[in-house]
Amino acid sequence: MYTKPQRCQDCDGGIIHGDGRCSHCHGSAVNLNLASDVPQCLFCKGTGVCTTCQGTGQYPPQPDEDQRIHTLFNP
């Protein structure tokens, strides 16, 4: 059963779908933690892109429990 992708919850913003930016550095790729000596964002590795959806703003939903059980026992 195919389900439509949903809005990525880890993106920085967006209403219908995410904006694809890293929520930790807000897409700037700069480490906003002033106590750190690492210049680039540690979560997106300096790309500014959300690592969960790879910048698409949408993420496929997790399959429901019944579908996972069916997949496990019926290969």
mmCIF file of the N, C-alpha and C atoms, coordinates in Angstrom:
data_MODEL
# 
_entry.id   MODEL 
# 
loop_
_atom_site.group_PDB 
_atom_site.id 
_atom_site.type_symbol 
_atom_site.label_atom_id 
_atom_site.label_alt_id 
_atom_site.label_comp_id 
_atom_site.label_asym_id 
_atom_site.label_entity_id 
_atom_site.label_seq_id 
_atom_site.pdbx_PDB_ins_code 
_atom_site.Cartn_x 
_atom_site.Cartn_y 
_atom_site.Cartn_z 
_atom_site.occupancy 
_atom_site.B_iso_or_equiv 
_atom_site.pdbx_formal_charge 
_atom_site.auth_seq_id 
_atom_site.auth_comp_id 
_atom_site.auth_asym_id 
_atom_site.auth_atom_id 
_atom_site.pdbx_PDB_model_num 
ATOM 1   N N  . MET A 1 1  ? 0.842  -1.169  0.000  1.00 0.00 ? 1  MET A N  1 
ATOM 2   C CA . MET A 1 1  ? 0.000  0.000   0.000  1.00 0.00 ? 1  MET A CA 1 
ATOM 3   C C  . MET A 1 1  ? 0.895  1.242   0.000  1.00 0.00 ? 1  MET A C  1 
ATOM 4   N N  . TYR A 1 2  ? 0.675  2.133   -0.956 1.00 0.00 ? 2  TYR A N  1 
ATOM 5   C CA . TYR A 1 2  ? 1.470  3.344   -1.071 1.00 0.00 ? 2  TYR A CA 1 
ATOM 6   C C  . TYR A 1 2  ? 0.736  4.501   -0.401 1.00 0.00 ? 2  TYR A C  1 
ATOM 7   N N  . THR A 1 3  ? 1.458  5.251   0.421  1.00 0.00 ? 3  THR A N  1 
ATOM 8   C CA . THR A 1 3  ? 0.883  6.433   1.042  1.00 0.00 ? 3  THR A CA 1 
ATOM 9   C C  . THR A 1 3  ? 1.668  7.657   0.614  1.00 0.00 ? 3  THR A C  1 
ATOM 10  N N  . LYS A 1 4  ? 0.990  8.789   0.569  1.00 0.00 ? 4  LYS A N  1 
ATOM 11  C CA . LYS A 1 4  ? 1.628  10.020  0.123  1.00 0.00 ? 4  LYS A CA 1 
ATOM 12  C C  . LYS A 1 4  ? 2.659  10.494  1.141  1.00 0.00 ? 4  LYS A C  1 
ATOM 13  N N  . PRO A 1 5  ? 3.736  11.127  0.679  1.00 0.00 ? 5  PRO A N  1 
ATOM 14  C CA . PRO A 1 5  ? 4.709  11.700  1.608  1.00 0.00 ? 5  PRO A CA 1 
ATOM 15  C C  . PRO A 1 5  ? 4.071  12.817  2.430  1.00 0.00 ? 5  PRO A C  1 
ATOM 16  N N  . GLN A 1 6  ? 4.565  12.996  3.619  1.00 0.00 ? 6  GLN A N  1 
ATOM 17  C CA . GLN A 1 6  ? 4.057  14.027  4.516  1.00 0.00 ? 6  GLN A CA 1 
ATOM 18  C C  . GLN A 1 6  ? 5.120  15.092  4.715  1.00 0.00 ? 6  GLN A C  1 
ATOM 19  N N  . ARG A 1 7  ? 4.722  16.186  5.336  1.00 0.00 ? 7  ARG A N  1 
ATOM 20  C CA . ARG A 1 7  ? 5.649  17.280  5.631  1.00 0.00 ? 7  ARG A CA 1 
ATOM 21  C C  . ARG A 1 7  ? 6.741  16.782  6.557  1.00 0.00 ? 7  ARG A C  1 
ATOM 22  N N  . CYS A 1 8  ? 7.977  17.110  6.248  1.00 0.00 ? 8  CYS A N  1 
ATOM 23  C CA . CYS A 1 8  ? 9.105  16.715  7.092  1.00 0.00 ? 8  CYS A CA 1 
ATOM 24  C C  . CYS A 1 8  ? 9.073  17.527  8.393  1.00 0.00 ? 8  CYS A C  1 
ATOM 25  N N  . GLN A 1 9  ? 9.049  16.848  9.512  1.00 0.00 ? 9  GLN A N  1 
ATOM 26  C CA . GLN A 1 9  ? 8.973  17.506  10.815 1.00 0.00 ? 9  GLN A CA 1 
ATOM 27  C C  . GLN A 1 9  ? 10.305 18.084  11.254 1.00 0.00 ? 9  GLN A C  1 
ATOM 28  N N  . ASP A 1 10 ? 11.397 17.685  10.616 1.00 0.00 ? 10 ASP A N  1 
ATOM 29  C CA . ASP A 1 10 ? 12.713 18.153  11.019 1.00 0.00 ? 10 ASP A CA 1 
ATOM 30  C C  . ASP A 1 10 ? 13.184 19.381  10.245 1.00 0.00 ? 10 ASP A C  1 
ATOM 31  N N  . CYS A 1 11 ? 12.418 19.821  9.247  1.00 0.00 ? 11 CYS A N  1 
ATOM 32  C CA . CYS A 1 11 ? 12.787 21.024  8.492  1.00 0.00 ? 11 CYS A CA 1 
ATOM 33  C C  . CYS A 1 11 ? 12.604 22.269  9.353  1.00 0.00 ? 11 CYS A C  1 
ATOM 34  N N  . ASP A 1 12 ? 13.217 23.361  8.913  1.00 0.00 ? 12 ASP A N  1 
ATOM 35  C CA . ASP A 1 12 ? 13.170 24.613  9.656  1.00 0.00 ? 12 ASP A CA 1 
ATOM 36  C C  . ASP A 1 12 ? 11.785 25.246  9.651  1.00 0.00 ? 12 ASP A C  1 
ATOM 37  N N  . GLY A 1 13 ? 11.070 25.177  8.569  1.00 0.00 ? 13 GLY A N  1 
ATOM 38  C CA . GLY A 1 13 ? 9.753  25.807  8.490  1.00 0.00 ? 13 GLY A CA 1 
ATOM 39  C C  . GLY A 1 13 ? 8.945  25.233  7.352  1.00 0.00 ? 13 GLY A C  1 
ATOM 40  N N  . GLY A 1 14 ? 7.855  25.928  7.021  1.00 0.00 ? 14 GLY A N  1 
ATOM 41  C CA . GLY A 1 14 ? 6.974  25.490  5.954  1.00 0.00 ? 14 GLY A CA 1 
ATOM 42  C C  . GLY A 1 14 ? 5.646  25.052  6.525  1.00 0.00 ? 14 GLY A C  1 
ATOM 43  N N  . ILE A 1 15 ? 4.584  25.272  5.764  1.00 0.00 ? 15 ILE A N  1 
ATOM 44  C CA . ILE A 1 15 ? 3.245  24.927  6.243  1.00 0.00 ? 15 ILE A CA 1 
ATOM 45  C C  . ILE A 1 15 ? 2.758  23.622  5.611  1.00 0.00 ? 15 ILE A C  1 
ATOM 46  N N  . ILE A 1 16 ? 2.685  23.571  4.295  1.00 0.00 ? 16 ILE A N  1 
ATOM 47  C CA . ILE A 1 16 ? 2.187  22.372  3.621  1.00 0.00 ? 16 ILE A CA 1 
ATOM 48  C C  . ILE A 1 16 ? 3.295  21.339  3.483  1.00 0.00 ? 16 ILE A C  1 
ATOM 49  N N  . HIS A 1 17 ? 4.460  21.771  3.108  1.00 0.00 ? 17 HIS A N  1 
ATOM 50  C CA . HIS A 1 17 ? 5.632  20.897  3.099  1.00 0.00 ? 17 HIS A CA 1 
ATOM 51  C C  . HIS A 1 17 ? 6.793  21.683  3.674  1.00 0.00 ? 17 HIS A C  1 
ATOM 52  N N  . GLY A 1 18 ? 7.800  20.992  4.163  1.00 0.00 ? 18 GLY A N  1 
ATOM 53  C CA . GLY A 1 18 ? 8.936  21.652  4.790  1.00 0.00 ? 18 GLY A CA 1 
ATOM 54  C C  . GLY A 1 18 ? 9.735  22.462  3.787  1.00 0.00 ? 18 GLY A C  1 
ATOM 55  N N  . ASP A 1 19 ? 10.553 23.355  4.291  1.00 0.00 ? 19 ASP A N  1 
ATOM 56  C CA . ASP A 1 19 ? 11.331 24.202  3.390  1.00 0.00 ? 19 ASP A CA 1 
ATOM 57  C C  . ASP A 1 19 ? 12.675 23.576  3.010  1.00 0.00 ? 19 ASP A C  1 
ATOM 58  N N  . GLY A 1 20 ? 13.032 22.439  3.601  1.00 0.00 ? 20 GLY A N  1 
ATOM 59  C CA . GLY A 1 20 ? 14.251 21.735  3.233  1.00 0.00 ? 20 GLY A CA 1 
ATOM 60  C C  . GLY A 1 20 ? 15.509 22.244  3.906  1.00 0.00 ? 20 GLY A C  1 
ATOM 61  N N  . ARG A 1 21 ? 15.374 23.235  4.783  1.00 0.00 ? 21 ARG A N  1 
ATOM 62  C CA . ARG A 1 21 ? 16.549 23.783  5.462  1.00 0.00 ? 21 ARG A CA 1 
ATOM 63  C C  . ARG A 1 21 ? 16.758 23.098  6.807  1.00 0.00 ? 21 ARG A C  1 
ATOM 64  N N  . CYS A 1 22 ? 18.015 23.036  7.221  1.00 0.00 ? 22 CYS A N  1 
ATOM 65  C CA . CYS A 1 22 ? 18.373 22.464  8.519  1.00 0.00 ? 22 CYS A CA 1 
ATOM 66  C C  . CYS A 1 22 ? 17.744 23.310  9.627  1.00 0.00 ? 22 CYS A C  1 
ATOM 67  N N  . SER A 1 23 ? 17.100 22.655  10.575 1.00 0.00 ? 23 SER A N  1 
ATOM 68  C CA . SER A 1 23 ? 16.429 23.395  11.640 1.00 0.00 ? 23 SER A CA 1 
ATOM 69  C C  . SER A 1 23 ? 17.386 23.873  12.721 1.00 0.00 ? 23 SER A C  1 
ATOM 70  N N  . HIS A 1 24 ? 18.599 23.360  12.718 1.00 0.00 ? 24 HIS A N  1 
ATOM 71  C CA . HIS A 1 24 ? 19.557 23.763  13.746 1.00 0.00 ? 24 HIS A CA 1 
ATOM 72  C C  . HIS A 1 24 ? 20.313 25.028  13.361 1.00 0.00 ? 24 HIS A C  1 
ATOM 73  N N  . CYS A 1 25 ? 20.684 25.146  12.094 1.00 0.00 ? 25 CYS A N  1 
ATOM 74  C CA . CYS A 1 25 ? 21.408 26.349  11.648 1.00 0.00 ? 25 CYS A CA 1 
ATOM 75  C C  . CYS A 1 25 ? 20.521 27.250  10.798 1.00 0.00 ? 25 CYS A C  1 
ATOM 76  N N  . HIS A 1 26 ? 19.255 26.854  10.597 1.00 0.00 ? 26 HIS A N  1 
ATOM 77  C CA . HIS A 1 26 ? 18.275 27.611  9.802  1.00 0.00 ? 26 HIS A CA 1 
ATOM 78  C C  . HIS A 1 26 ? 18.732 27.800  8.365  1.00 0.00 ? 26 HIS A C  1 
ATOM 79  N N  . GLY A 1 27 ? 19.479 26.827  7.839  1.00 0.00 ? 27 GLY A N  1 
ATOM 80  C CA . GLY A 1 27 ? 19.914 26.852  6.454  1.00 0.00 ? 27 GLY A CA 1 
ATOM 81  C C  . GLY A 1 27 ? 21.183 27.642  6.186  1.00 0.00 ? 27 GLY A C  1 
ATOM 82  N N  . SER A 1 28 ? 21.793 28.195  7.232  1.00 0.00 ? 28 SER A N  1 
ATOM 83  C CA . SER A 1 28 ? 22.993 29.010  7.022  1.00 0.00 ? 28 SER A CA 1 
ATOM 84  C C  . SER A 1 28 ? 24.271 28.180  6.940  1.00 0.00 ? 28 SER A C  1 
ATOM 85  N N  . ALA A 1 29 ? 24.227 26.926  7.374  1.00 0.00 ? 29 ALA A N  1 
ATOM 86  C CA . ALA A 1 29 ? 25.365 26.002  7.396  1.00 0.00 ? 29 ALA A CA 1 
ATOM 87  C C  . ALA A 1 29 ? 26.435 26.405  8.398  1.00 0.00 ? 29 ALA A C  1 
ATOM 88  N N  . VAL A 1 30 ? 26.146 27.382  9.243  1.00 0.00 ? 30 VAL A N  1 
ATOM 89  C CA . VAL A 1 30 ? 27.099 27.880  10.231 1.00 0.00 ? 30 VAL A CA 1 
ATOM 90  C C  . VAL A 1 30 ? 26.701 27.354  11.604 1.00 0.00 ? 30 VAL A C  1 
ATOM 91  N N  . ASN A 1 31 ? 27.666 26.951  12.386 1.00 0.00 ? 31 ASN A N  1 
ATOM 92  C CA . ASN A 1 31 ? 27.417 26.489  13.747 1.00 0.00 ? 31 ASN A CA 1 
ATOM 93  C C  . ASN A 1 31 ? 27.038 27.697  14.609 1.00 0.00 ? 31 ASN A C  1 
ATOM 94  N N  . LEU A 1 32 ? 25.824 27.703  15.108 1.00 0.00 ? 32 LEU A N  1 
ATOM 95  C CA . LEU A 1 32 ? 25.333 28.833  15.899 1.00 0.00 ? 32 LEU A CA 1 
ATOM 96  C C  . LEU A 1 32 ? 25.696 28.723  17.368 1.00 0.00 ? 32 LEU A C  1 
ATOM 97  N N  . ASN A 1 33 ? 26.358 27.639  17.763 1.00 0.00 ? 33 ASN A N  1 
ATOM 98  C CA . ASN A 1 33 ? 26.805 27.460  19.137 1.00 0.00 ? 33 ASN A CA 1 
ATOM 99  C C  . ASN A 1 33 ? 28.114 28.235  19.314 1.00 0.00 ? 33 ASN A C  1 
ATOM 100 N N  . LEU A 1 34 ? 28.081 29.310  20.055 1.00 0.00 ? 34 LEU A N  1 
ATOM 101 C CA . LEU A 1 34 ? 29.248 30.174  20.213 1.00 0.00 ? 34 LEU A CA 1 
ATOM 102 C C  . LEU A 1 34 ? 30.355 29.536  21.045 1.00 0.00 ? 34 LEU A C  1 
ATOM 103 N N  . ALA A 1 35 ? 30.021 28.506  21.826 1.00 0.00 ? 35 ALA A N  1 
ATOM 104 C CA . ALA A 1 35 ? 31.018 27.856  22.666 1.00 0.00 ? 35 ALA A CA 1 
ATOM 105 C C  . ALA A 1 35 ? 31.813 26.793  21.902 1.00 0.00 ? 35 ALA A C  1 
ATOM 106 N N  . SER A 1 36 ? 31.489 26.568  20.646 1.00 0.00 ? 36 SER A N  1 
ATOM 107 C CA . SER A 1 36 ? 32.147 25.534  19.853 1.00 0.00 ? 36 SER A CA 1 
ATOM 108 C C  . SER A 1 36 ? 33.178 26.161  18.920 1.00 0.00 ? 36 SER A C  1 
ATOM 109 N N  . ASP A 1 37 ? 34.257 25.432  18.678 1.00 0.00 ? 37 ASP A N  1 
ATOM 110 C CA . ASP A 1 37 ? 35.279 25.927  17.766 1.00 0.00 ? 37 ASP A CA 1 
ATOM 111 C C  . ASP A 1 37 ? 35.100 25.385  16.351 1.00 0.00 ? 37 ASP A C  1 
ATOM 112 N N  . VAL A 1 38 ? 34.055 24.600  16.116 1.00 0.00 ? 38 VAL A N  1 
ATOM 113 C CA . VAL A 1 38 ? 33.764 24.058  14.793 1.00 0.00 ? 38 VAL A CA 1 
ATOM 114 C C  . VAL A 1 38 ? 32.933 25.083  14.023 1.00 0.00 ? 38 VAL A C  1 
ATOM 115 N N  . PRO A 1 39 ? 33.394 25.561  12.869 1.00 0.00 ? 39 PRO A N  1 
ATOM 116 C CA . PRO A 1 39 ? 32.685 26.628  12.165 1.00 0.00 ? 39 PRO A CA 1 
ATOM 117 C C  . PRO A 1 39 ? 31.411 26.189  11.452 1.00 0.00 ? 39 PRO A C  1 
ATOM 118 N N  . GLN A 1 40 ? 31.318 24.924  11.045 1.00 0.00 ? 40 GLN A N  1 
ATOM 119 C CA . GLN A 1 40 ? 30.137 24.486  10.310 1.00 0.00 ? 40 GLN A CA 1 
ATOM 120 C C  . GLN A 1 40 ? 29.141 23.790  11.221 1.00 0.00 ? 40 GLN A C  1 
ATOM 121 N N  . CYS A 1 41 ? 27.888 23.764  10.800 1.00 0.00 ? 41 CYS A N  1 
ATOM 122 C CA . CYS A 1 41 ? 26.820 23.126  11.570 1.00 0.00 ? 41 CYS A CA 1 
ATOM 123 C C  . CYS A 1 41 ? 27.118 21.643  11.731 1.00 0.00 ? 41 CYS A C  1 
ATOM 124 N N  . LEU A 1 42 ? 26.975 21.143  12.946 1.00 0.00 ? 42 LEU A N  1 
ATOM 125 C CA . LEU A 1 42 ? 27.274 19.743  13.226 1.00 0.00 ? 42 LEU A CA 1 
ATOM 126 C C  . LEU A 1 42 ? 26.167 18.800  12.757 1.00 0.00 ? 42 LEU A C  1 
ATOM 127 N N  . PHE A 1 43 ? 24.958 19.312  12.592 1.00 0.00 ? 43 PHE A N  1 
ATOM 128 C CA . PHE A 1 43 ? 23.829 18.454  12.227 1.00 0.00 ? 43 PHE A CA 1 
ATOM 129 C C  . PHE A 1 43 ? 23.745 18.234  10.717 1.00 0.00 ? 43 PHE A C  1 
ATOM 130 N N  . CYS A 1 44 ? 23.957 19.298  9.932  1.00 0.00 ? 44 CYS A N  1 
ATOM 131 C CA . CYS A 1 44 ? 23.880 19.160  8.466  1.00 0.00 ? 44 CYS A CA 1 
ATOM 132 C C  . CYS A 1 44 ? 25.259 19.073  7.829  1.00 0.00 ? 44 CYS A C  1 
ATOM 133 N N  . LYS A 1 45 ? 26.296 19.095  8.630  1.00 0.00 ? 45 LYS A N  1 
ATOM 134 C CA . LYS A 1 45 ? 27.685 19.002  8.171  1.00 0.00 ? 45 LYS A CA 1 
ATOM 135 C C  . LYS A 1 45 ? 28.068 20.134  7.212  1.00 0.00 ? 45 LYS A C  1 
ATOM 136 N N  . GLY A 1 46 ? 27.477 21.313  7.438  1.00 0.00 ? 46 GLY A N  1 
ATOM 137 C CA . GLY A 1 46 ? 27.836 22.495  6.662  1.00 0.00 ? 46 GLY A CA 1 
ATOM 138 C C  . GLY A 1 46 ? 27.135 22.642  5.335  1.00 0.00 ? 46 GLY A C  1 
ATOM 139 N N  . THR A 1 47 ? 26.079 21.858  5.101  1.00 0.00 ? 47 THR A N  1 
ATOM 140 C CA . THR A 1 47 ? 25.367 21.977  3.827  1.00 0.00 ? 47 THR A CA 1 
ATOM 141 C C  . THR A 1 47 ? 24.177 22.921  3.916  1.00 0.00 ? 47 THR A C  1 
ATOM 142 N N  . GLY A 1 48 ? 23.580 23.059  5.103  1.00 0.00 ? 48 GLY A N  1 
ATOM 143 C CA . GLY A 1 48 ? 22.383 23.883  5.268  1.00 0.00 ? 48 GLY A CA 1 
ATOM 144 C C  . GLY A 1 48 ? 21.108 23.159  4.890  1.00 0.00 ? 48 GLY A C  1 
ATOM 145 N N  . VAL A 1 49 ? 21.214 21.884  4.514  1.00 0.00 ? 49 VAL A N  1 
ATOM 146 C CA . VAL A 1 49 ? 20.073 21.100  4.049  1.00 0.00 ? 49 VAL A CA 1 
ATOM 147 C C  . VAL A 1 49 ? 19.618 20.156  5.154  1.00 0.00 ? 49 VAL A C  1 
ATOM 148 N N  . CYS A 1 50 ? 18.314 19.972  5.294  1.00 0.00 ? 50 CYS A N  1 
ATOM 149 C CA . CYS A 1 50 ? 17.749 19.047  6.278  1.00 0.00 ? 50 CYS A CA 1 
ATOM 150 C C  . CYS A 1 50 ? 18.237 17.633  5.969  1.00 0.00 ? 50 CYS A C  1 
ATOM 151 N N  . THR A 1 51 ? 18.780 16.956  6.959  1.00 0.00 ? 51 THR A N  1 
ATOM 152 C CA . THR A 1 51 ? 19.324 15.613  6.737  1.00 0.00 ? 51 THR A CA 1 
ATOM 153 C C  . THR A 1 51 ? 18.250 14.531  6.713  1.00 0.00 ? 51 THR A C  1 
ATOM 154 N N  . THR A 1 52 ? 17.070 14.815  7.224  1.00 0.00 ? 52 THR A N  1 
ATOM 155 C CA . THR A 1 52 ? 16.003 13.817  7.232  1.00 0.00 ? 52 THR A CA 1 
ATOM 156 C C  . THR A 1 52 ? 15.380 13.648  5.851  1.00 0.00 ? 52 THR A C  1 
ATOM 157 N N  . CYS A 1 53 ? 15.099 14.759  5.174  1.00 0.00 ? 53 CYS A N  1 
ATOM 158 C CA . CYS A 1 53 ? 14.436 14.696  3.869  1.00 0.00 ? 53 CYS A CA 1 
ATOM 159 C C  . CYS A 1 53 ? 15.370 15.037  2.709  1.00 0.00 ? 53 CYS A C  1 
ATOM 160 N N  . GLN A 1 54 ? 16.630 15.332  2.991  1.00 0.00 ? 54 GLN A N  1 
ATOM 161 C CA . GLN A 1 54 ? 17.622 15.719  1.983  1.00 0.00 ? 54 GLN A CA 1 
ATOM 162 C C  . GLN A 1 54 ? 17.183 16.936  1.170  1.00 0.00 ? 54 GLN A C  1 
ATOM 163 N N  . GLY A 1 55 ? 16.459 17.846  1.826  1.00 0.00 ? 55 GLY A N  1 
ATOM 164 C CA . GLY A 1 55 ? 16.086 19.106  1.198  1.00 0.00 ? 55 GLY A CA 1 
ATOM 165 C C  . GLY A 1 55 ? 14.797 19.101  0.417  1.00 0.00 ? 55 GLY A C  1 
ATOM 166 N N  . THR A 1 56 ? 14.086 17.988  0.386  1.00 0.00 ? 56 THR A N  1 
ATOM 167 C CA . THR A 1 56 ? 12.840 17.938  -0.382 1.00 0.00 ? 56 THR A CA 1 
ATOM 168 C C  . THR A 1 56 ? 11.674 18.560  0.366  1.00 0.00 ? 56 THR A C  1 
ATOM 169 N N  . GLY A 1 57 ? 11.735 18.578  1.696  1.00 0.00 ? 57 GLY A N  1 
ATOM 170 C CA . GLY A 1 57 ? 10.642 19.127  2.486  1.00 0.00 ? 57 GLY A CA 1 
ATOM 171 C C  . GLY A 1 57 ? 9.548  18.133  2.775  1.00 0.00 ? 57 GLY A C  1 
ATOM 172 N N  . GLN A 1 58 ? 9.613  16.955  2.181  1.00 0.00 ? 58 GLN A N  1 
ATOM 173 C CA . GLN A 1 58 ? 8.616  15.919  2.416  1.00 0.00 ? 58 GLN A CA 1 
ATOM 174 C C  . GLN A 1 58 ? 9.313  14.653  2.853  1.00 0.00 ? 58 GLN A C  1 
ATOM 175 N N  . TYR A 1 59 ? 8.630  13.902  3.671  1.00 0.00 ? 59 TYR A N  1 
ATOM 176 C CA . TYR A 1 59 ? 9.206  12.674  4.190  1.00 0.00 ? 59 TYR A CA 1 
ATOM 177 C C  . TYR A 1 59 ? 8.151  11.579  4.112  1.00 0.00 ? 59 TYR A C  1 
ATOM 178 N N  . PRO A 1 60 ? 8.495  10.393  3.621  1.00 0.00 ? 60 PRO A N  1 
ATOM 179 C CA . PRO A 1 60 ? 7.488  9.331   3.576  1.00 0.00 ? 60 PRO A CA 1 
ATOM 180 C C  . PRO A 1 60 ? 7.083  8.920   4.989  1.00 0.00 ? 60 PRO A C  1 
ATOM 181 N N  . PRO A 1 61 ? 5.814  8.733   5.229  1.00 0.00 ? 61 PRO A N  1 
ATOM 182 C CA . PRO A 1 61 ? 5.355  8.339   6.570  1.00 0.00 ? 61 PRO A CA 1 
ATOM 183 C C  . PRO A 1 61 ? 5.773  6.923   6.914  1.00 0.00 ? 61 PRO A C  1 
ATOM 184 N N  . GLN A 1 62 ? 5.847  6.651   8.196  1.00 0.00 ? 62 GLN A N  1 
ATOM 185 C CA . GLN A 1 62 ? 6.165  5.299   8.652  1.00 0.00 ? 62 GLN A CA 1 
ATOM 186 C C  . GLN A 1 62 ? 4.985  4.388   8.341  1.00 0.00 ? 62 GLN A C  1 
ATOM 187 N N  . PRO A 1 63 ? 5.249  3.156   7.916  1.00 0.00 ? 63 PRO A N  1 
ATOM 188 C CA . PRO A 1 63 ? 4.139  2.236   7.656  1.00 0.00 ? 63 PRO A CA 1 
ATOM 189 C C  . PRO A 1 63 ? 3.426  1.887   8.960  1.00 0.00 ? 63 PRO A C  1 
ATOM 190 N N  . ASP A 1 64 ? 2.136  1.651   8.830  1.00 0.00 ? 64 ASP A N  1 
ATOM 191 C CA . ASP A 1 64 ? 1.402  1.310   10.048 1.00 0.00 ? 64 ASP A CA 1 
ATOM 192 C C  . ASP A 1 64 ? 1.827  -0.078  10.539 1.00 0.00 ? 64 ASP A C  1 
ATOM 193 N N  . GLU A 1 65 ? 1.480  -0.383  11.751 1.00 0.00 ? 65 GLU A N  1 
ATOM 194 C CA . GLU A 1 65 ? 1.954  -1.603  12.414 1.00 0.00 ? 65 GLU A CA 1 
ATOM 195 C C  . GLU A 1 65 ? 1.526  -2.862  11.673 1.00 0.00 ? 65 GLU A C  1 
ATOM 196 N N  . ASP A 1 66 ? 0.291  -2.913  11.166 1.00 0.00 ? 66 ASP A N  1 
ATOM 197 C CA . ASP A 1 66 ? -0.198 -4.105  10.482 1.00 0.00 ? 66 ASP A CA 1 
ATOM 198 C C  . ASP A 1 66 ? 0.587  -4.367  9.202  1.00 0.00 ? 66 ASP A C  1 
ATOM 199 N N  . GLN A 1 67 ? 0.933  -3.325  8.482  1.00 0.00 ? 67 GLN A N  1 
ATOM 200 C CA . GLN A 1 67 ? 1.674  -3.496  7.239  1.00 0.00 ? 67 GLN A CA 1 
ATOM 201 C C  . GLN A 1 67 ? 3.085  -4.021  7.515  1.00 0.00 ? 67 GLN A C  1 
ATOM 202 N N  . ARG A 1 68 ? 3.736  -3.541  8.580  1.00 0.00 ? 68 ARG A N  1 
ATOM 203 C CA . ARG A 1 68 ? 5.072  -4.034  8.913  1.00 0.00 ? 68 ARG A CA 1 
ATOM 204 C C  . ARG A 1 68 ? 5.032  -5.506  9.299  1.00 0.00 ? 68 ARG A C  1 
ATOM 205 N N  . ILE A 1 69 ? 4.031  -5.907  10.070 1.00 0.00 ? 69 ILE A N  1 
ATOM 206 C CA . ILE A 1 69 ? 3.916  -7.305  10.473 1.00 0.00 ? 69 ILE A CA 1 
ATOM 207 C C  . ILE A 1 69 ? 3.658  -8.174  9.247  1.00 0.00 ? 69 ILE A C  1 
ATOM 208 N N  . HIS A 1 70 ? 2.815  -7.707  8.352  1.00 0.00 ? 70 HIS A N  1 
ATOM 209 C CA . HIS A 1 70 ? 2.523  -8.450  7.132  1.00 0.00 ? 70 HIS A CA 1 
ATOM 210 C C  . HIS A 1 70 ? 3.788  -8.605  6.292  1.00 0.00 ? 70 HIS A C  1 
ATOM 211 N N  . THR A 1 71 ? 4.608  -7.574  6.209  1.00 0.00 ? 71 THR A N  1 
ATOM 212 C CA . THR A 1 71 ? 5.841  -7.628  5.436  1.00 0.00 ? 71 THR A CA 1 
ATOM 213 C C  . THR A 1 71 ? 6.847  -8.593  6.079  1.00 0.00 ? 71 THR A C  1 
ATOM 214 N N  . LEU A 1 72 ? 6.883  -8.654  7.400  1.00 0.00 ? 72 LEU A N  1 
ATOM 215 C CA . LEU A 1 72 ? 7.809  -9.539  8.072  1.00 0.00 ? 72 LEU A CA 1 
ATOM 216 C C  . LEU A 1 72 ? 7.485  -11.015 7.852  1.00 0.00 ? 72 LEU A C  1 
ATOM 217 N N  . PHE A 1 73 ? 6.201  -11.348 7.909  1.00 0.00 ? 73 PHE A N  1 
ATOM 218 C CA . PHE A 1 73 ? 5.818  -12.748 7.849  1.00 0.00 ? 73 PHE A CA 1 
ATOM 219 C C  . PHE A 1 73 ? 5.456  -13.232 6.448  1.00 0.00 ? 73 PHE A C  1 
ATOM 220 N N  . ASN A 1 74 ? 5.264  -12.343 5.508  1.00 0.00 ? 74 ASN A N  1 
ATOM 221 C CA . ASN A 1 74 ? 4.944  -12.717 4.123  1.00 0.00 ? 74 ASN A CA 1 
ATOM 222 C C  . ASN A 1 74 ? 5.948  -12.057 3.192  1.00 0.00 ? 74 ASN A C  1 
ATOM 223 N N  . PRO A 1 75 ? 7.108  -12.647 2.988  1.00 0.00 ? 75 PRO A N  1 
ATOM 224 C CA . PRO A 1 75 ? 8.138  -12.020 2.157  1.00 0.00 ? 75 PRO A CA 1 
ATOM 225 C C  . PRO A 1 75 ? 7.759  -11.892 0.704  1.00 0.00 ? 75 PRO A C  1 
# 
